[in-house]
Amino acid sequence: MSAAAAGRRPRRGTAIRLHAAAAVTIALAAFIGLVAFFWPFVVAPGHFGSSYAPPLIFGVLLVLVLAVVFAQIADGGIDAKALAMLGVLSAVNAALRPLGAGTAGIETVFFVLVLAGRVFGPGFGFTLGCTSLFASALLTGGVGPWMPYQMFGCAFVGMLGGLLPRARGKAEILLLALYGSASGYLFGFLLNLSFWPFSTDPGSSLAYLPGLPFTEQWHRYLAFDAATSLGWDTGRAVTNFVAIVVAGPAALTTFRRAARRANFTAPIRFAPAPPETGTAAEDTAP
């Protein structure tokens, strides 16, 4: 194999490889997710209401997730083994989530998203974040207008976990633990945007007021986030850090062993059947 061909070869163990079509689809999904969260800062007042926004976002999100998967199937970036791995980890996350239930900010699903995104790639992490939260919502009865925002938030956590720089050994565990801690704050910061424009008294200095300049609106939201959820986000960040430090090495080893055995990146080659041996030809002669 030439050096150029070796350089184009996908990184071993990447379950969902980001070909051009899937990369564009994920970029579009990420953009729509950011718009869904940050619309109070970019949309004119009165053009985006709370009554129809969550169902619309949820429908668009499901379409985009299916588009990511179908684009990967069409490009050869995902096969039955990768889909099976996605289903297994989605079920594991759905079962883990009730153990934390968000009490005092403790969440038990994010370290799996971070580690799976790290091993299997950003496309896998994005899809896993959506499917695991969807399965968890069905399992726990947590279906509501907040669900599409939670799915997008976890999708960002898994996707960014797959985009972290290369590292090995203790440095990798520390990198993942620090990112897991930061993702706890990131998730809370994003989720608060889903209800902040509708849940605060308009007379409050923390409330969303349509028409304010971006800087003043942003200052109000930062104050709202710090006053209402910083403690919960800290609990989530600490949980992620401890879980990755304690269970991260074993989980990474397990995921990488599964990736090697599944051999997601093995090329498929078709070769002609071997010629029949002379003995077999003699046995079939008249």
N, C-alpha and C positions, 0 to 999 in steps of 0.2 A: 504494500500500500504506500502510495506516495505521501510526502509530507503535507502537501496541499489537501489531499483527500482525508488524511488523518485529522487535519485542522478543522475540516467541515463535519467530522463525525460528531453526533450528539454526545453529550456527557452521559456516561454510563449510569443507569438507574433512573433516568428521567422518564417517568411514566407517560406524561403528556408533553410532547415536544412542541415548542412554539414555532410552527411553520408560519408562513406569511399570513394565510387566511385567519388562523386562530389568533395570531398576535393582533391583527386588526380588530377582530371581534372582541377580544379581551380589552383592548384599548377603548373601544366604543362602550363596552359595559362599564369600565372604570369611569369614563367620562360621564355617562348617565348617572352612575352612582354618586359622583361628586355633585352633579347638578341637583340630585334628589336631596342631598344633605345641605348644600349651601345655597339653596334657592332664596332664603330670606335676604341674602346679600346681593343677589344678582337679578331677581325678578321684580318687575314693577308691582306695586300694591294692587290687590284685588284680582290678580291674574292667576293665582294658584291657591286653591282652597283646600282645607283639611278633609273635606267630605269625600272627594273623589281622588285625591292624590295617592294615598296608599294602595288602593286597588290597581290604579294605573301603573304605579311603579312596580308592584308585584307582578303584574302581567308582562311588562316589558322585561323585567329581570328573568322570569322563567323562559321567555323567548330567547334572550341573550345566552343563558346558560345552555339551552338546547343547541343554539347556534354554535357555541364553543365546542361542544361535544361532537356535533355533526361535522364541523369543519375539520376537527382532528381526525375523525374517521375517514373523511374524504382524502385527507393528506397522508394517511397512514401513520399518524402520530399517536393514535390510541387504538388498542385492540381489546379483545375479550378479557385478557389478563388485567389490563389497566382498569377496565370498567369493573371487574370483580374486586380489585383492590379499593376502588373508589366506594363501592357498595359496603365493603367490610368496614372501612374506616368511618364512613358515614354512620353506620350502625353503632360502632364503638363510641363515637362522639355523642350520638343520641342517648346512649345508655349512661355515659359519664356525666352528662349535664345535670340530671336531677340530683347527683351527689353533692353538688355545690349549691345549686338553685339560687345563686346570686346573693346568698346571705352574707352581709357585711362586705359585699364586693367579691366574695370568693367564687371563682368560676373554674370549672375543671375541664373545659373543652379547648382552651386556647393553646396549651402546650402541644396537643396533638396536631393542631393546624400548623403551628410553627415548624414542628419537626417533619411533618409530612410534606409541607411546602419546600423545606430545605432539601429533602432527599429526592422527591419525585418531581419537583419543578414548580414554577409559578402558575402554570396553567392548571396543574393538578390542585395546587393550594387554593386557587380562586374557586374552582368547581366544588372542591370539598367544603369550603366555607359555606357555600350556598346549600348544598345537599344535606350536610349534617345539621344545620339549623332548621331546615325544612323538616327533616325526619324528627328532630327533637321537638319541634312545635306540635307535630301530629301526635307524638308519643305522650307529651305532657299536657296537651290541651292548650298550648300557648299560641294558638292562632289568633291573630288580631292585626290591627293596622300598624303595629310596631314590627311585625315579622319581616316585611321586605327590608326595612332598615337594618335589622339584626343580620339578615342574610348578607346584605351588602357589606356591613361592617366586618363580619367574619371572612368574607371573600377577600377584602383588602388585607386582613391579617395574614391569611394563608398565602396570598400572592406575593406580598412583600417579603415573607419568609423565604420564598424561593428566589428572590433577587438579592439576597445578602451576599457579600463578597466571600471568596473562598477562604477557608481556614480548616485546621485539623487539630485533633486532640483537645487539650484543655482550653486552648484559645477558641476553638469552635463552640464549645459548651458555654464559655463566658459570653461570646458574641450572641449566641442564641438566647441566653438568659437575659442579657441586657435588652435585646430586641423584644423578647416576650414581656419584659417589664414595661417597655415603652408602648407596646401594643395594648396593654391594659388601659393606659391613659388614652391612647388613640381611639379605642373602641368606645369608651365612655364619652369622649369629646364628640365623636360623630353621632352617637345615639341621642345625646341631649339635643342636638339640632333637630331631631325628628318631632319633638313636642314643644320645644322652647317657644315658638311663635304663638302657641295656642294655650299655654298653661299658666301664664303669669299675668297678674293684674296689670292692665295697661298703665296704671298710675305709678307702678314701681319703677325704680331706676334701673332694674335688671330686665325689664320687659322688652319684647320686640315691638318697635314702633315703625310701621311702614313709612317709607319716605325719608328716613334719616340718612345722613351721609354714611358711607361705608365705615369710616374710622370710628364714628360714634356707635354705630350698630355693633361693630366688632368688639368694642370696649364693653358694651352692655352684655354681650354674650360671654366674654371671658369672665366677667364678674359673676354672671349667673352660673357658669360651669364650676367656678371655684367655690361658690357658696353652697351649691346643691349636691354635687357629686364627687368632689375631689377626694373625700374620704373613702367612698366606695371604689373609686378608680384605684386608689392606693392599695386597697385590699386585693383587687384583681391583679395589680402589678406585682405585689409581693407573692401572691399565689403562683403566678406564671414563673417568676424567677426561681422560687423554691422547687416547683415541679420539674422545671427543665434541668436544674442543677442535680436534683436527686434522681429523676427517672430518665433524663435526657440521654446519657451514654448508652444505657441498655436499649432504649427505644430506637436511637439512631442505628445501633448495631442490628436490631431486629428488622427495621425498615430496609436497611441496605442489603441485608442477607436476602430478604424477600425480593428486592429489586434484582439482585444478581441471579437468583434462581428463576425468576420470571423472565429475565433477559429481555426487557422491553425493547431494547434498541437493536436486537439481533436482526440482520437483514434477511429477507426471504429470498431464496434462490430456487429456481426451477431447473432441474437437470434431466437429461434423457435417461430412461431406464437402462440398467446395465444389460449387455447382450447375454443371451442364454448360453449356458455352458455346453460343451460338447456332449456330455453324458445325457443332459436333459434333451438335447436335440435327437440323440440316438434312440431314447426311449419313446419319443413321439413319432419316429419314422415308421412308414408302413412295412 
